[in-house]
Amino acid sequence: MSLRAKLYSYWMRSRPKSLSSTKVIALVFLAIILTGAMLLNLPAASRSGVSCGFRPALFTATSATCVTGLVLFDTWTQWSGFGQTVILCLIEIGGLGFMSAATLLIFLLRRRIGLKQRLVMAQALSVSDINGIVRLQRLVLAGSFTVEGLGALILFLRFLPEYGFTRALRWGIFHSVSAFCNAGFDIFGSLEPGSSLEVFQSDPVVLLTISALVIVGGLGFLVWQDIFTHRHLRSFSVYTKLVLAATAGLLLVGWILTAVLEWNNPLTLGTMRVEDKLLNAFFQSVTLRTAGFAAVNQAGLTDAGKAVCTMFMLIGGSSGSTAGGLKTVTFLVLILFVLTRSRGRDTVCAFHRTIPKGQVLDAMTIALIMVMLAMTGAIFISATSPIGFLDALFEAVSALGTVGLTAGATGQLSIPAQLLIIVYMYFGRVGVLTISLGFLSGSRGEERFRYAETSLLIG
C-alpha cells in the first residue's frame, strides 16, 4: 500500500465521525482568520509593497473577522487597495456570519439547504429553533444589504462635494459596512492618520449616520424579524422588548455619563460648542456598543470616563447581532436577578413572564467568565507591556467585547500581549459558551448522584 493510501486509510479510521454546529462555527471562523492573515501577509496587501509580517497580518485579520477594530497601524496608511478589500470582506463575513455568505451562494445556485446546514445556520444566528431559519436568513441578507446600501448612499452624498466621486464612493461603502458590522475600521487616514472620526467631530450627518448603522446592526437579527413581522410594540416578544429597553437605557445612561464626566475636559469635549459636546457624547455612547469608532481622543478621557467606557464595552450589544460583549439581555437579566433577590424572592420576571432559572444561571456564568478574563488579561498586559492597569483593562475589555476602542495602548503592546489580544478577539466573537460548551461538554455524562447538601455563610 502506498504512503498516500495509508494516510487516507488512517484519516478515515481516526477522523471525527461528526462535528457539532458549535465546533463547525469555531473552526470555520479560525480558517477564515488564517486565510485572511495569509492574504494580508502578501506584499501586494501593503501600500509599501513589502510584507508586514505574519503576526501583524494575523492580528489585523483576527480584528477584522471578529469585527473588533483594534489595529497595530493605521488602516489607510498600511494597507493597499487590495489589503483594504480583504479587510472589508473579512468584516462582512465576520459581521453577518460565514453561514450568511455560504447561504447567499446556495441561494444564487438555487441549491437545497439540508438539515445540517440549517442547524449550523441556527447556531450562527444564535437561534435555538430551526423552524423558519431559512426565512430568517433571507431577512438577514436582504436587511443587511439594504441598510448598508442606504448608509453608503448617505455617506457618499455627504463626501461627494468635498472629496470627489471615487473617494466618496470608497469611503461610503467601506464605512457603512464597517459601522453596520460594528467593526470600527476606518480609512480616513489620508486626512489624519490614526484619527478615526475625530476629523468629523462637528459633522452631524457623518456621526448620526454611523450611529444609526451601529445601533441597527447591534439590535440582533431576531429583533429585526420580530419588528418586521409584528410591527406593534404590544405584539413583540419579551426578548425583543428587553433588547429595545436595554439598548435605549444603555444609550441614554452612557450619553449622560459621558457628557457629565467629560464636559469640561479639554482633551475630549471641553473645547467644543455645546451642540458638539452633546453630539459627541451621544456618539461615544453609541460606539461603546462595540462599534469601535472614535470621535474623541480615547487616551484623553478622564479615569472616571475610562471606567465608564470599560463597563459599557463589557456589556456590548445584543445576541444574534453584529455586536459582541456580554450582551444587553444578559446584563438586564443579571440586574433583574439582583433586584429580585434583594426583595427576598426567587423568581425573576419581566413583562409578566418568568425567566427560567437555568437561563439566569447561564447569564451569571457568562458574566463571571467575562469579568475574570478581563481582569486576568489586564493584569497580564500591564505586567508584560509599559501600560498602566486602567489602560490595560480598557484594552482587554475592548478586545474581549470586540469593541476596538483603545486608549493608545495597542501600539505599545508586547508580543505576548498582542497574542493575548488575538485570542481575546477570537474568544469574544465566537462566544464564550460556543467555545467552552462546544468543545468541552460535547460528551457530558448524566448526573447519576448528588452529595448531601450543606449550609454556608454567604455575604
BAVEXZA-892401 format. One line per 5 residues: number of its first residue (from 0); their letters; for each residue x, y, z of C-alpha. Coordinates in pm, 1 decimal, padded with zeros to 6 digits, always signed. Example, Ala and Ser with C-alpha at 12.3 -4.5 7.8 and 13.67 -1.06 7.14 Angstrom:
2
0 = as = +01230.0 -00450.0 +00780.0; +01367.0 -00106.0 +00714.0
//
This chain:
459
0 = mslra = +00000.0 +00000.0 +00000.0; +00135.5 +00343.0 -00094.6; +00202.3 +00614.9 +00163.3; -00086.1 +00819.8 +00028.0; -00322.6 +00525.6 +00061.5
5 = klysy = -00200.4 +00458.8 +00417.5; -00255.3 +00821.9 +00517.2; -00603.6 +00818.5 +00366.0; -00686.8 +00493.2 +00543.7; -00558.9 +00633.8 +00874.5
10 = wmrsr = -00765.1 +00951.8 +00831.3; -01082.6 +00755.9 +00753.4; -01035.0 +00546.8 +01069.6; -00939.9 +00831.2 +01306.9; -01135.2 +01127.5 +01168.9
15 = pksls = -01415.6 +01274.0 +01384.2; -01736.7 +01096.3 +01294.7; -01936.4 +01416.8 +01335.8; -01885.4 +01777.7 +01436.6; -02137.7 +01974.1 +01635.1
20 = stkvi = -02255.3 +02303.3 +01489.5; -02066.4 +02496.8 +01757.1; -01741.8 +02325.8 +01663.1; -01804.7 +02391.4 +01295.3; -01856.9 +02762.6 +01362.7
25 = alvfl = -01544.6 +02791.9 +01577.6; -01325.7 +02603.9 +01328.8; -01456.5 +02785.7 +01020.8; -01402.1 +03123.6 +01187.5; -01046.1 +03013.7 +01261.1
30 = aiilt = -00997.8 +02907.2 +00898.6; -01128.9 +03242.5 +00773.0; -00890.4 +03429.0 +01003.3; -00590.6 +03226.7 +00885.9; -00687.0 +03274.5 +00521.1
35 = gamll = -00720.9 +03648.5 +00576.2; -00385.3 +03659.7 +00753.5; -00212.6 +03487.2 +00462.8; -00367.9 +03732.0 +00216.0; -00271.5 +04034.6 +00425.8
40 = nlpaa = +00079.5 +03894.1 +00460.5; +00128.5 +03922.8 +00083.4; +00342.9 +04217.7 -00034.1; +00054.3 +04330.8 -00256.4; -00159.6 +04390.3 +00052.6
45 = srsgv = +00076.2 +04655.3 +00190.4; +00092.8 +05006.6 +00048.0; +00473.5 +04993.8 +00053.3; +00484.8 +04666.8 -00143.8; +00670.8 +04498.6 +00144.1
50 = scgfr = +00506.2 +04227.9 +00352.8; +00408.3 +04344.6 +00701.3; +00492.0 +04006.2 +00855.4; +00261.0 +03725.4 +00958.9; +00198.1 +03835.4 +01318.5
55 = palft = +00067.2 +04185.7 +01229.0; -00131.9 +04029.0 +00944.7; -00281.4 +03773.2 +01185.1; -00365.0 +04049.2 +01435.5; -00541.8 +04254.8 +01166.6
60 = atsat = -00724.2 +03956.0 +01015.5; -00848.9 +03849.7 +01359.4; -00960.8 +04203.9 +01437.4; -01146.7 +04230.9 +01104.9; -01309.8 +03885.9 +01113.0
65 = cvtgl = -01407.8 +03928.8 +01477.7; -01533.6 +04281.3 +01392.5; -01324.7 +04437.8 +01665.7; -01127.6 +04723.5 +01511.5; -00808.2 +04714.1 +01716.0
70 = vlfdt = -00513.2 +04778.0 +01483.2; -00136.5 +04794.6 +01515.0; -00115.7 +05067.5 +01249.0; -00346.2 +05299.0 +01057.2; -00557.0 +05105.5 +00803.3
75 = wtqws = -00522.6 +05352.9 +00515.5; -00151.0 +05416.5 +00572.1; -00050.8 +05050.0 +00590.7; -00281.4 +04865.8 +00352.3; -00313.3 +04897.8 -00024.3
80 = gfgqt = -00643.9 +04886.7 -00208.8; -00614.3 +04507.5 -00221.0; -00544.1 +04490.1 +00151.8; -00838.6 +04716.3 +00232.7; -01064.3 +04499.7 +00014.8
85 = vilcl = -00953.1 +04188.6 +00204.2; -01026.6 +04363.3 +00534.2; -01369.7 +04472.3 +00411.9; -01456.1 +04115.5 +00304.9; -01341.9 +03979.9 +00641.3
90 = ieigg = -01557.6 +04238.9 +00819.2; -01865.2 +04146.5 +00616.1; -01815.4 +03772.4 +00664.1; -01736.2 +03812.6 +01032.8; -02021.4 +04053.4 +01098.2
95 = lgfms = -02300.0 +03863.8 +00923.8; -02151.7 +03521.0 +00994.5; -01987.4 +03287.5 +00747.6; -02313.2 +03095.5 +00708.8; -02472.2 +03408.7 +00564.6
100 = aatll = -02210.1 +03412.7 +00289.3; -02248.6 +03038.4 +00233.4; -02627.9 +03067.6 +00227.3; -02610.5 +03352.1 -00022.6; -02409.3 +03125.7 -00252.1
105 = ifllr = -02662.7 +02846.0 -00204.8; -02946.5 +03084.3 -00289.5; -02768.9 +03203.8 -00602.5; -02703.5 +02845.5 -00714.1; -03061.4 +02750.9 -00620.7
110 = rrigl = -02948.7 +02451.5 -00419.7; -03149.3 +02286.9 -00143.3; -03049.2 +02363.2 +00216.2; -03018.6 +02042.9 +00416.6; -03082.3 +01972.9 +00785.6
115 = kqrlv = -02715.6 +02000.5 +00884.7; -02683.9 +02338.0 +00712.6; -02998.0 +02456.6 +00891.3; -02853.7 +02351.8 +01228.9; -02529.1 +02539.0 +01166.9
120 = maqal = -02726.6 +02837.1 +01036.4; -02937.1 +02846.2 +01352.6; -02629.4 +02827.8 +01575.2; -02455.8 +03103.0 +01379.6; -02759.1 +03330.5 +01425.1
125 = svsdi = -02793.1 +03237.4 +01795.4; -03132.1 +03077.3 +01734.4; -03241.0 +02764.6 +01920.6; -03508.8 +02653.1 +01672.2; -03454.3 +02567.9 +01304.6
130 = ngivr = -03817.5 +02634.5 +01215.6; -03824.4 +02932.9 +00982.1; -03443.7 +02960.5 +00987.4; -03416.5 +02990.7 +00606.8; -03672.4 +03271.7 +00607.5
135 = lqrlv = -03478.9 +03444.6 +00885.4; -03156.0 +03404.0 +00688.8; -03317.7 +03564.9 +00385.3; -03427.4 +03856.1 +00603.8; -03074.9 +03889.1 +00744.6
140 = lagsf = -02919.9 +03905.6 +00398.5; -03180.6 +04136.5 +00245.7; -03198.1 +04360.3 +00551.3; -02821.4 +04383.7 +00593.3; -02751.3 +04475.8 +00231.9
145 = tvegl = -03040.2 +04724.4 +00230.8; -02925.7 +04902.6 +00546.5; -02561.8 +04901.4 +00435.0; -02667.4 +05034.5 +00095.1; -02867.8 +05320.1 +00246.2
150 = galil = -02583.5 +05407.2 +00480.1; -02332.2 +05400.3 +00195.3; -02558.3 +05625.7 -00014.1; -02595.1 +05887.1 +00261.2; -02220.8 +05890.2 +00331.1
155 = flrfl = -02143.3 +05902.2 -00041.3; -02365.1 +06206.9 -00090.6; -02206.0 +06373.5 +00212.0; -01847.6 +06314.4 +00093.4; -01908.2 +06374.2 -00278.9
160 = peygf = -01889.3 +06757.7 -00296.7; -01573.8 +06778.8 -00087.9; -01374.2 +06468.7 -00178.9; -01481.9 +06365.8 -00530.1; -01668.5 +06066.5 -00672.2
165 = tralr = -01411.1 +05788.4 -00632.1; -01309.2 +05866.8 -00275.9; -01668.8 +05936.3 -00168.7; -01784.1 +05602.5 -00310.3; -01499.3 +05409.3 -00148.1
170 = wgifh = -01545.3 +05582.2 +00187.2; -01923.0 +05542.4 +00177.8; -01916.4 +05167.0 +00114.9; -01627.4 +05087.3 +00348.7; -01755.4 +05282.8 +00648.2
175 = svsaf = -02116.5 +05177.7 +00603.5; -02017.5 +04810.7 +00615.0; -01772.6 +04870.9 +00899.2; -02033.2 +05059.3 +01104.5; -02319.7 +04815.7 +01044.2
180 = cnagf = -02096.6 +04521.6 +01134.2; -01975.5 +04709.6 +01444.2; -01616.7 +04668.0 +01321.9; -01470.3 +05015.2 +01379.6; -01221.7 +05005.0 +01092.6
185 = difgs = -01181.9 +05332.0 +00902.8; -00980.3 +05457.8 +00606.0; -00980.2 +05827.5 +00690.6; -00603.9 +05808.5 +00739.2; -00549.0 +06012.8 +00424.8
190 = lepgs = -00688.2 +06311.2 +00618.8; -00514.4 +06244.0 +00950.1; -00358.1 +05900.8 +01020.2; -00494.1 +05727.6 +01328.4; -00760.3 +05990.4 +01398.6
195 = slevf = -01063.7 +05767.4 +01325.2; -01367.5 +06002.7 +01315.7; -01209.0 +06288.7 +01509.6; -01192.0 +06493.3 +01187.5; -01574.3 +06479.8 +01172.7
200 = qsdpv = -01644.1 +06587.2 +01531.9; -01866.6 +06872.3 +01412.9; -02036.6 +06679.6 +01132.1; -02381.4 +06553.3 +01243.6; -02450.6 +06379.8 +00908.8
205 = vllti = -02146.5 +06152.1 +00938.6; -02174.6 +06086.4 +01313.5; -02550.6 +06027.6 +01318.0; -02540.7 +05806.5 +01007.1; -02263.9 +05594.4 +01158.2
210 = salvi = -02458.2 +05586.9 +01487.5; -02775.9 +05464.2 +01317.1; -02585.9 +05188.0 +01137.6; -02419.5 +05077.2 +01461.4; -02747.4 +05069.0 +01654.2
215 = vgglg = -02938.4 +04878.0 +01385.4; -02654.5 +04626.6 +01345.2; -02634.4 +04576.8 +01722.0; -03003.0 +04501.9 +01780.8; -02986.1 +04145.1 +01653.9
220 = flvwq = -03144.9 +03953.7 +01370.4; -03422.6 +03802.0 +01582.8; -03529.3 +04151.0 +01686.7; -03537.3 +04251.8 +01320.2; -03764.7 +03958.5 +01240.9
225 = difth = -03996.3 +04036.5 +01530.2; -04025.3 +04404.2 +01436.7; -04070.4 +04322.7 +01068.9; -04336.8 +04060.8 +01141.0; -04546.7 +04224.5 +01414.5
230 = rhlrs = -04478.3 +04598.6 +01373.6; -04652.9 +04684.9 +01703.4; -04480.8 +04707.2 +02043.2; -04753.5 +04512.6 +02223.4; -04708.8 +04219.1 +01986.5
235 = fsvyt = -04332.6 +04196.0 +02028.4; -04180.5 +03903.1 +02214.7; -04044.4 +03950.9 +02565.8; -03692.9 +03915.4 +02428.4; -03745.1 +04196.4 +02175.2
240 = klvla = -03891.8 +04421.5 +02442.1; -03593.7 +04353.2 +02669.3; -03346.9 +04426.0 +02387.4; -03514.8 +04753.9 +02296.4; -03543.9 +04861.1 +02660.5
245 = atagl = -03184.4 +04769.6 +02741.0; -03046.6 +04933.9 +02426.1; -03238.0 +05258.9 +02484.3; -03148.6 +05266.1 +02852.7; -02778.4 +05198.8 +02797.7
250 = llvgw = -02755.2 +05458.7 +02519.8; -02923.0 +05721.7 +02738.0; -02718.6 +05645.7 +03050.7; -02394.3 +05631.3 +02851.2; -02479.3 +05963.2 +02684.6
255 = iltav = -02546.8 +06134.7 +03018.6; -02242.7 +05991.7 +03197.4; -02007.6 +06078.4 +02910.7; -02138.9 +06434.1 +02893.8; -02113.6 +06484.7 +03269.8
260 = lewnn = -01768.0 +06332.0 +03312.7; -01606.9 +06483.6 +03001.7; -01792.2 +06816.8 +02969.7; -01501.0 +07033.4 +03086.3; -01216.2 +06800.2 +02986.6
265 = pltlg = -01004.4 +06997.2 +02734.4; -00869.5 +06672.2 +02586.2; -01215.7 +06547.2 +02483.9; -01532.3 +06760.7 +02496.9; -01407.3 +07065.8 +02684.9
270 = tmrve = -01318.8 +07288.2 +02386.7; -01630.5 +07210.7 +02178.6; -01950.9 +07407.3 +02134.4; -02248.5 +07289.3 +02340.9; -02422.2 +07122.3 +02045.1
275 = dklln = -02098.3 +06943.3 +01950.8; -02048.7 +06827.8 +02309.2; -02394.8 +06670.8 +02309.2; -02340.6 +06516.0 +01965.4; -02002.5 +06364.5 +02053.8
280 = affqs = -02119.0 +06244.6 +02395.7; -02404.6 +06061.6 +02220.6; -02169.7 +05916.4 +01960.2; -01934.6 +05797.9 +02235.2; -02226.7 +05618.3 +02399.9
285 = vtlrt = -02316.3 +05455.8 +02067.4; -01962.8 +05346.5 +01981.0; -01935.1 +05169.2 +02317.0; -02197.6 +04925.3 +02183.9; -01886.8 +04750.4 +02036.0
290 = agfaa = -01861.5 +04977.7 +01729.7; -01506.1 +05099.8 +01792.4; -01512.5 +05432.0 +01606.1; -01364.5 +05724.0 +01799.3; -01482.2 +06082.5 +01753.8
295 = vnqag = -01286.4 +06197.8 +02060.0; -00938.2 +06103.4 +02176.2; -00985.8 +05796.7 +02396.4; -00645.3 +05844.3 +02558.0; -00760.5 +06185.6 +02677.9
300 = ltdag = -01061.0 +06053.1 +02870.9; -01064.5 +06105.6 +03244.6; -01007.1 +05800.0 +03462.5; -01376.5 +05802.7 +03553.1; -01463.1 +05826.2 +03183.4
305 = kavct = -01240.4 +05529.6 +03102.0; -01400.6 +05327.6 +03382.6; -01749.6 +05400.2 +03247.7; -01637.2 +05310.1 +02895.0; -01491.5 +04982.6 +03020.7
310 = mfmli = -01819.7 +04888.6 +03186.7; -02029.2 +04969.1 +02879.5; -01786.5 +04795.5 +02642.0; -01810.1 +04480.8 +02851.7; -02191.1 +04483.4 +02818.7
315 = ggssg = -02180.3 +04526.6 +02440.7; -02472.1 +04474.5 +02201.5; -02746.0 +04213.5 +02166.7; -02736.3 +03841.3 +02096.3; -02751.0 +03726.5 +01736.2
320 = stagg = -02625.9 +04062.7 +01611.0; -02305.2 +04200.1 +01462.3; -02203.2 +04325.0 +01809.1; -02005.7 +04148.1 +02078.2; -01975.9 +04176.3 +02454.8
325 = lktvt = -02166.4 +04026.6 +02743.8; -02492.1 +04115.6 +02559.5; -02767.8 +04353.2 +02663.4; -03029.7 +04098.5 +02770.6; -02771.6 +03901.1 +02968.9
330 = flvli = -02686.6 +04218.9 +03159.8; -03054.3 +04303.4 +03210.3; -03128.3 +03953.3 +03342.2; -02848.1 +03998.1 +03596.7; -02995.1 +04330.9 +03708.3
335 = lfvlt = -03341.2 +04175.8 +03738.6; -03195.0 +03884.5 +03936.4; -03019.6 +04119.0 +04181.4; -03338.2 +04322.2 +04228.7; -03540.0 +04002.8 +04278.6
340 = rsrgr = -03301.9 +03857.2 +04536.0; -03275.8 +04189.3 +04720.0; -03650.7 +04162.7 +04780.1; -03614.6 +03808.8 +04913.9; -03771.7 +03643.8 +04608.5
345 = dtvca = -03650.5 +03361.9 +04383.9; -03848.2 +03408.6 +04062.6; -03710.7 +03651.1 +03803.3; -03986.0 +03808.9 +03593.9; -04004.4 +04050.6 +03301.0
350 = fhrti = -04314.2 +04183.0 +03121.4; -04537.9 +03944.0 +03319.4; -04330.3 +03641.8 +03217.7; -04099.2 +03422.6 +03427.4; -03738.8 +03381.4 +03318.0
355 = pkgqv = -03622.9 +03017.9 +03367.3; -03367.4 +02968.7 +03644.3; -03138.8 +02788.0 +03400.7; -03112.5 +03098.2 +03183.8; -03043.5 +03314.3 +03489.1
360 = ldamt = -02758.4 +03077.9 +03580.8; -02631.3 +03094.7 +03221.2; -02626.1 +03474.9 +03242.6; -02433.9 +03462.2 +03570.6; -02187.1 +03212.2 +03425.9
365 = ialim = -02117.9 +03420.7 +03114.9; -02079.3 +03738.1 +03321.8; -01836.5 +03574.2 +03563.2; -01627.0 +03431.4 +03279.4; -01610.1 +03767.4 +03102.5
370 = vmlam = -01513.2 +03958.3 +03418.0; -01247.3 +03702.2 +03512.5; -01099.3 +03706.6 +03161.6; -01099.5 +04087.3 +03157.0; -00920.0 +04116.6 +03490.1
375 = tgaif = -00671.1 +03839.7 +03409.4; -00597.9 +03993.2 +03069.3; -00549.1 +04338.9 +03218.8; -00300.8 +04205.7 +03473.4; -00109.6 +04016.7 +03203.1
380 = isats = -00098.4 +04316.3 +02966.4; +00009.7 +04552.2 +03243.9; +00279.6 +04309.2 +03355.9; +00424.8 +04248.8 +03008.1; +00384.1 +04594.1 +02849.3
385 = pigfl = +00461.5 +04952.5 +02957.3; +00092.7 +05022.5 +03018.9; -00094.1 +05121.3 +03335.2; -00357.4 +04887.1 +03473.6; -00658.3 +05103.4 +03379.0
390 = dalfe = -00543.9 +05135.9 +03016.2; -00461.3 +04762.5 +03012.3; -00811.0 +04682.1 +03139.5; -00955.0 +04915.8 +02874.4; -00759.3 +04725.9 +02606.6
395 = avsal = -00850.2 +04379.3 +02736.0; -01222.3 +04459.2 +02758.9; -01213.7 +04624.9 +02416.2; -01074.1 +04304.1 +02265.8; -01294.9 +04068.1 +02465.1
400 = gtvgl = -01607.2 +04268.8 +02384.1; -01493.5 +04307.7 +02017.9; -01521.5 +04685.0 +02055.0; -01199.9 +04817.4 +01903.2; -01155.7 +05135.8 +02107.4
405 = tagat = -00812.5 +05195.7 +02254.8; -00667.4 +05447.2 +02496.0; -00347.5 +05448.9 +02290.2; -00215.1 +05121.5 +02428.6; -00237.9 +04896.0 +02120.6
410 = gqlsi = +00085.1 +05023.0 +01967.0; +00271.1 +04963.6 +02295.9; +00166.9 +04601.8 +02340.4; +00443.2 +04346.1 +02379.4; +00439.2 +04038.4 +02155.9
415 = paqll = +00285.6 +03817.3 +02430.5; +00020.4 +04084.6 +02492.7; -00056.4 +04103.6 +02120.5; -00108.1 +03727.8 +02111.5; -00338.9 +03751.4 +02411.4
420 = iivym = -00542.5 +04022.6 +02237.7; -00571.0 +03798.2 +01930.0; -00707.6 +03516.6 +02147.7; -00947.1 +03754.0 +02324.5; -01083.2 +03893.0 +01998.7
425 = yfgrv = -01148.6 +03541.6 +01867.6; -01294.6 +03432.9 +02200.0; -01518.4 +03736.9 +02219.4; -01661.0 +03695.7 +01869.3; -01716.6 +03320.6 +01857.2
430 = gvlti = -01865.5 +03336.1 +02203.6; -01771.3 +03209.9 +02546.8; -02040.5 +02943.6 +02551.1; -01982.4 +02839.6 +02190.3; -01619.7 +02760.8 +02267.3
435 = slgfl = -01645.3 +02628.2 +02620.2; -01960.3 +02420.8 +02578.0; -01896.1 +02323.0 +02218.5; -01550.1 +02181.6 +02281.7; -01557.7 +02086.2 +02647.2
440 = sgsrg = -01904.0 +01945.0 +02704.8; -01972.5 +01761.7 +02383.4; -01994.9 +01423.6 +02561.5; -02118.5 +01504.2 +02910.9; -02239.7 +01211.9 +03114.0
445 = eerfr = -02562.6 +01210.9 +03308.4; -02567.1 +01333.7 +03667.7; -02622.2 +00997.7 +03838.0; -02595.6 +01109.0 +04202.5; -02581.7 +01414.0 +04427.4
450 = yaets = -02395.0 +01479.0 +04751.1; -02583.8 +01576.2 +05063.1; -02647.3 +01948.1 +05095.4; -02455.7 +02169.4 +05337.3; -02511.4 +02522.4 +05464.0
455 = llig = -02259.6 +02803.9 +05412.0; -02227.3 +03163.7 +05525.3; -02287.9 +03389.3 +05221.7; -02227.9 +03762.4 +05244.5
//
